[in-house]
Amino acid sequence: MPKHIVLFTPENVRIEYELAGIASRCGAAVLDLLIQAGAIALTVGLFVALQGVLHFSVLGWPTSVLIVIGFLLFWGYYVCFETIWAGQTPGKRALGLRVIALNGSPIDLPNAAIRGLIRAIDINVIGIISILVTSKSQRLGDLAAGTIVIKQRSEWHGDLAESRYDAQDKPSPAGTIGNIELVTPQQFEAAKRFVTRAAELDPEIREQIAAKIAKPLMQRTGIEDNNEIGYADFLRMIYDRCVQDRGMR
């Protein structure tokens, strides 16, 4: 039976999430470990090839460098991806999972760093036991960082294959956006500025500007950019949802 949790965002919006189960979390971890193993194997292969060409001693600083690179690939992999991709790694993204803070907001670098550091402790059976016995399905890293892992909310529903943003007509709300709570205040302000000025812009310039603002937002909210979505309409939808659902102004 899936576990659910109700959180309140910093804007006091009530949102219900489905917590990620042990199977999906383990699946994501396996995918990430395979990617890491491939990167480490490639690094070692390059190290061996260089040693064969340059004939340097494997003892001393070359080995130290290799160990540091291996540590960064293990620890930095999660910290980097979870910070840049708003709580997702390639494995989590493939299985539709995301890490968020307990207040429903996106995680930041300190959250990701704490989770990454403690991963060395609970990457094995300890982490599995912790997920099974805690009420919010948290491993030790989640408990320390104040995070949970959820199933990705629905993405974009509706057809915005062609932009309908017109100076005289408001775009019709042809769809809904999941994960609207992941939009940062800075991104909302950028969308707001665009929506305010959009009608004054030449259509071609308007879509170019909209694309620059919309693409990072699409990545953050988990929406696949298939180059068919009307970016101007997308920003208008983001703006409307933030105002209506989060009370942002």
Secondary structure, DSSP 8 states (H G I E B T S, - for coil): ---EEEEE-TT--EEEEEB--HHHHHHHHHHHHHHHHHHHHHHHHHHHHHHHHH---SSSHHHHHHHHHHHIIIIIHHHHHHHHTTS--HHHHHTTEEEEETTSSB--HHHHHHHHHHHHHHSSHHHHHHHHHSTT---HHHHHHTEEEEE----EEE--SS----SSS-----EEES-GGG--HHHHHHHHHHHHHGGGS-HHHHHHHHHHHHHHHHHHTT----S-S-HHHHHHHHHHHHHHHH---
